[in-house]
Amino acid sequence: MTAAPSPFRSTRSTPEEREEKRAALLLAAVRMFNERGFHATSLEDVAASLGVTKPVIYHHLGNKDQVLFECVRIGLAELQVAAAHAAKEPGTGFDRLKSFLRRYAEVIMGDFGRCVIRTSDEALSADARRKFRALKREIDQALRAMIEAAAADGSAAVKDVRTTAFAFAGALNWPARWHQPDGPVSASLIATELVDVLCGGIEPRERFRTTAR
């Protein structure tokens, strides 16, 4: 497969080209953070992987803390988009919840979602840490809201929303540690199978018996 041409070969600086360069830097950085860890990755390493110098990263993204925060912000933004889309889908609350959980798992197995899970709060500056935690709370609240909605319309049997949300998030965050992007099983298939297993635990018994006949 032929590699895509480097956006840094062009000396022009249109808004589109600046965004393309910024995206390339972020992708290179997030992949190194995920593979090596934040502390073991230098901006020199990231720059060298793209054939540029460290000042280029400073110009487009800022310092190392800013680069890491932008990586996790993108991952959390992908989860926010997934929640917003699922909330508008037709069907029961249970249907919308499953849709969100599947997409949640897929995001977590992607480059930026993986970085969200692998990033320790302590790796960020105090200001970035507050923003990071606030964004994570928004995702948690969106998940709880969907669980509550599924319980309210009777399409899910939920004893405790908080515990259920923790169980779902814990299970779906774990693939960020073990899933291999170049492995034989796709993120989409893993997400579907995990969500089916998890949601079987809150599916009303009457509905389960009817489906099993």
C-alpha positions as CSV (number, residue, x, y, z in Angstrom):
1,M,0.0,0.0,0.0
2,T,1.4,3.4,-1.0
3,A,1.8,5.8,1.9
4,A,-0.1,9.1,1.8
5,P,2.1,12.1,0.8
6,S,3.3,14.1,3.8
7,P,1.4,17.3,4.3
8,F,4.6,18.9,5.3
9,R,6.1,18.7,1.8
10,S,4.1,21.7,0.9
11,T,5.3,25.2,1.9
12,R,1.9,26.7,1.3
13,S,-0.3,27.6,4.3
14,T,-3.9,27.7,3.4
15,P,-6.4,27.0,6.3
16,E,-7.0,23.5,4.8
17,E,-3.3,22.7,4.7
18,R,-2.7,24.0,8.2
19,E,-5.5,21.7,9.5
20,E,-4.1,18.8,7.5
21,K,-0.7,19.3,9.1
22,R,-2.2,19.7,12.6
23,A,-4.2,16.5,12.1
24,A,-1.1,14.6,11.0
25,L,0.9,15.8,14.0
26,L,-1.9,14.8,16.4
27,L,-2.2,11.3,14.9
28,A,1.5,10.7,15.1
29,A,1.5,12.0,18.7
30,V,-1.5,10.0,19.9
31,R,-0.1,6.8,18.4
32,M,3.2,7.2,20.2
33,F,1.6,8.1,23.5
34,N,-0.5,4.9,23.2
35,E,2.4,2.7,22.2
36,R,5.2,4.1,24.5
37,G,3.3,6.1,27.1
38,F,3.2,9.8,27.6
39,H,6.4,10.2,29.7
40,A,8.5,7.9,27.4
41,T,7.5,9.9,24.3
42,S,9.2,13.2,23.4
43,L,8.0,15.8,21.0
44,E,11.3,15.3,19.1
45,D,10.2,11.7,18.5
46,V,6.9,12.8,17.2
47,A,8.4,15.4,15.0
48,A,11.1,13.0,13.6
49,S,8.4,10.5,12.7
50,L,7.0,13.1,10.2
51,G,10.4,14.5,9.1
52,V,9.9,17.8,10.8
53,T,11.4,19.7,13.8
54,K,10.0,20.2,17.2
55,P,9.2,23.9,16.6
56,V,6.7,22.8,14.0
57,I,4.7,21.0,16.7
58,Y,4.9,24.1,19.0
59,H,3.7,26.2,16.1
60,H,0.6,24.0,15.3
61,L,-0.2,22.5,18.7
62,G,1.8,24.0,21.6
63,N,3.8,22.2,24.3
64,K,3.6,18.5,25.2
65,D,0.9,19.0,27.8
66,Q,-1.3,20.8,25.2
67,V,-0.7,18.1,22.7
68,L,-1.8,15.4,25.1
69,F,-4.8,17.3,26.2
70,E,-5.9,17.8,22.6
71,C,-5.6,14.1,22.0
72,V,-7.8,13.2,24.9
73,R,-10.2,16.0,24.1
74,I,-10.7,14.6,20.6
75,G,-11.4,11.2,22.0
76,L,-14.0,12.5,24.4
77,A,-15.5,14.6,21.7
78,E,-16.0,11.5,19.6
79,L,-17.9,9.9,22.6
80,Q,-20.0,13.0,22.9
81,V,-21.0,12.8,19.3
82,A,-21.8,9.2,19.7
83,A,-24.1,9.9,22.6
84,A,-25.8,12.8,20.8
85,H,-26.5,10.6,17.7
86,A,-27.7,7.6,19.7
87,A,-30.1,9.9,21.7
88,K,-31.9,10.9,18.4
89,E,-32.3,7.3,17.1
90,P,-35.8,5.7,16.9
91,G,-36.8,2.7,19.0
92,T,-36.8,2.1,22.8
93,G,-34.5,3.5,25.4
94,F,-32.8,0.1,25.4
95,D,-32.2,0.3,21.6
96,R,-30.6,3.8,21.9
97,L,-28.5,2.6,24.9
98,K,-27.1,-0.3,22.9
99,S,-26.4,1.9,19.9
100,F,-24.4,4.3,22.1
101,L,-22.5,1.5,23.9
102,R,-21.5,-0.1,20.6
103,R,-20.2,3.2,19.3
104,Y,-18.6,3.9,22.7
105,A,-16.6,0.7,22.5
106,E,-15.5,1.4,18.9
107,V,-14.3,4.9,19.8
108,I,-12.4,3.5,22.8
109,M,-10.5,1.1,20.5
110,G,-9.6,3.9,18.1
111,D,-6.5,6.1,18.4
112,F,-7.9,9.0,20.4
113,G,-10.3,7.0,22.5
114,R,-7.5,4.6,23.4
115,C,-5.5,7.7,24.6
116,V,-8.4,8.7,26.9
117,I,-8.3,5.4,28.7
118,R,-4.5,5.1,28.8
119,T,-3.9,8.7,30.1
120,S,-3.6,9.1,33.8
121,D,-4.9,12.4,35.2
122,E,-1.5,13.0,36.8
123,A,0.1,13.2,33.3
124,L,-1.8,16.5,32.7
125,S,-1.3,20.0,34.1
126,A,-3.7,21.1,36.8
127,D,-5.7,23.1,34.4
128,A,-5.8,20.4,31.8
129,R,-6.7,17.9,34.4
130,R,-9.8,19.8,35.5
131,K,-11.0,20.1,31.9
132,F,-10.3,16.4,31.3
133,R,-12.3,15.4,34.4
134,A,-15.1,17.7,33.5
135,L,-15.4,16.2,30.0
136,K,-15.3,12.7,31.4
137,R,-18.2,13.6,33.7
138,E,-20.2,14.7,30.8
139,I,-19.8,11.3,29.1
140,D,-20.7,9.5,32.4
141,Q,-23.8,11.7,32.7
142,A,-24.9,10.9,29.1
143,L,-24.5,7.2,29.8
144,R,-26.5,7.4,33.0
145,A,-29.2,9.4,31.3
146,M,-29.6,6.7,28.6
147,I,-29.7,3.9,31.2
148,E,-32.4,5.9,33.1
149,A,-34.4,6.3,29.9
150,A,-34.3,2.6,29.2
151,A,-35.4,1.8,32.7
152,A,-38.1,4.4,32.6
153,D,-39.8,3.1,29.4
154,G,-39.5,-0.5,30.7
155,S,-37.2,-1.7,27.9
156,A,-34.4,-2.4,30.5
157,A,-34.5,-3.8,34.0
158,V,-32.1,-1.7,36.0
159,K,-31.7,-1.9,39.8
160,D,-29.1,0.8,40.2
161,V,-28.2,3.3,37.4
162,R,-24.9,4.3,38.9
163,T,-23.6,0.8,39.4
164,T,-24.8,-0.2,35.9
165,A,-23.0,2.7,34.3
166,F,-19.8,1.9,36.2
167,A,-20.1,-1.8,35.0
168,F,-20.7,-0.8,31.4
169,A,-17.9,1.8,31.3
170,G,-15.4,-0.5,33.0
171,A,-16.0,-3.4,30.6
172,L,-16.0,-1.2,27.5
173,N,-12.9,0.8,28.5
174,W,-10.8,-2.4,29.0
175,P,-10.4,-3.2,25.2
176,A,-8.2,0.0,25.0
177,R,-5.6,-2.1,26.8
178,W,-5.8,-5.3,24.9
179,H,-7.3,-4.8,21.5
180,Q,-4.8,-4.9,18.6
181,P,-5.9,-2.5,15.8
182,D,-4.1,-4.7,13.2
183,G,-5.4,-8.0,14.8
184,P,-7.8,-10.5,13.1
185,V,-11.0,-9.3,14.9
186,S,-12.4,-5.8,14.0
187,A,-13.3,-3.2,16.6
188,S,-16.8,-3.3,15.3
189,L,-17.3,-7.0,15.9
190,I,-15.7,-6.8,19.4
191,A,-18.0,-3.9,20.3
192,T,-21.1,-5.8,19.1
193,E,-20.2,-8.9,21.0
194,L,-19.3,-7.1,24.2
195,V,-22.5,-5.0,24.2
196,D,-24.6,-8.0,23.6
197,V,-23.1,-9.7,26.6
198,L,-23.4,-6.6,28.8
199,C,-26.9,-5.7,27.8
200,G,-28.1,-9.3,28.4
201,G,-27.8,-8.5,32.0
202,I,-30.4,-5.7,32.0
203,E,-32.8,-7.1,29.4
204,P,-36.2,-7.8,31.0
205,R,-36.6,-11.5,31.6
206,E,-39.9,-11.6,29.8
207,R,-38.4,-10.2,26.7
208,F,-35.5,-12.6,26.9
209,R,-37.8,-15.6,27.2
210,T,-39.8,-14.5,24.2
211,T,-36.6,-14.0,22.1
212,A,-35.2,-17.3,23.1
213,R,-38.3,-19.3,21.9
